[in-house]
Amino acid sequence: MDNIKGRTVAITGAARGIGYATARALLVRGARVVIGDRDIARLESAVASLAGVGMVSGHPLDVTDRESFAAFLNKARGDGFGESAGRVDVLINNAGVMPIGNFLAQTDEAIRTSIEVNLYGVLTGCQLVLPEMVKRHAGHIINVASLAGVMAVPGQVVYAGTKFAVVGLSTALADEVAPQGVEVSVVMPPFTNTELISGTKPAAANRPVEPEDIAAAIVKVLDKPKTHVSVPAGVRLPLTLIAMLGPRGRRWVQRRTGSDRVFLDFDPGARQQYEDRAQHATGLAPAEEGTTP
């Protein structure tokens, strides 16, 4: 049975980066893809560029607002077709923000926004879509976390905290709803070549992968469901073991790989545009003149 072709897939934060690449990959496989994003202008642009690939639609979405998320899922159900009409077969909780830098320099707004988007948004999406999946004994939720949710490094205190939470909630939820026939997976990317790492200088050991690599991993886990997906495959276990080392060993590894300073020594100017957008990632950004929501 094809778990992708003809299915209705809803993706949050999909106007750019991993979400956009995943939408394209799933359209190629014949899915009906519904993307959501708070940046309405970018959302409209993304839908226009994906329209030639397959059946795609887009709707405004603020994952921190339960009513907005519920409305998005209702629209996704209405955009379904064939056997998928009136339902969401797959929800990909992809929306996320990444504050970096010294913890004591983090603003209250940045901290709260990160928790609201990265954690509360995922919990909300799961709560809203699960009842219909449990009722029909089918469905798949994919939560995009990070390898920062396996091994945390300096400069990512808040981000790592939210991603550890997403890994944990996904693991527990996967086992809780398995008897009801619902799959839950957590995808853990490494450094990915998106705006999230703007202004940083990854060391050789942290060479960024492309969004398309993460999209390919998501497609693969839909074809063959499992709970934990790391990119590259197999890296989760050694990172878990490193994280379990004592402080001297852990810090030695971080120094050797250069990961101890990568999120502390960055170019604030090169990162400013992303930080301004990320720290205000609630509500809906208005469409630019000439676009329609």
C-alpha positions, 0 to 999 in steps of 0.5 A: 500500500502506498502511504503517500500517493493520494494522501492529504498531507498538512505541513506547518511552517512550509513556506521555506526551508525543510517544510517547503522541500518536504512539500515538493518531495511529497507532491512528486510522490502524488500526495495532496499537500496543504501548507501553512505558514504565518508569513502570508506573502512567502506562503503565496509565493511558495504555493505558486512555485509548487503548483506546477509540481502537484496538487497543493494549497496554502493557508495562513497558520499561527501554530501558537494559536489553537484556533488558527491551527484548528482552522488550518486543519479544517481547511486541509480537510476541505482541500482533500480529494478522493478517499482523503476527502474530509480528513488529514492523513498526515500532519508534519509539525515542522514550524520552528524557530532557533534562538542562539547565543548566551543564555543570559542574553536571551530576551523573555520574548525570544524564550517564550516565542521558542517555547510557544512555537517549538513545543506548544505548537507541536502539542497543539497540532497533535491534540487537534489531529489525533481524534480523527486518526484514532477514530479511523484507526489510521494516520501519521504524525511527524514531528520535526525536532533536531539532533540538538534534542539528543545532544545539547551544546552551548549557545542553544539552551532554549532551543535544545530544551524545546527539542528535547521535549519534542523528542520525548513527547513524540516517543511517549505518544508513539507508544500511547497511540500505537494500539489505535493504529496511528504512527508518530515519528520524530525526525532529528536533523543536524545543521541544515542549510536554512535561515536557522543557521545564518550568521554561524560558521559550522565546523567541519564536523557539523557540515550542514545538510540540505533541506532536501536531505531532510525531506527525503528522510521524511518521505522514507519514514512515511514509506516505512514508519518508525519512531526515531529518524536521525539524519544522517541515519545512525548518528543518534546512538553515538550522540546519545552516548556522548551526551551521557559522558561526564562533563570532562569527556562531553566538553572534550568532544565539543572542543574537538568538534568545534561545537562548543563555540559555534552558537556563541561565536556568530555574526549578529549582523548576518543573523539579524534579519532572521532573529527579528522574524523569529522573535516575532513568530506569533500572529500572522505576518501581513501579505505584501501589496499585490498578494492575496491571503 
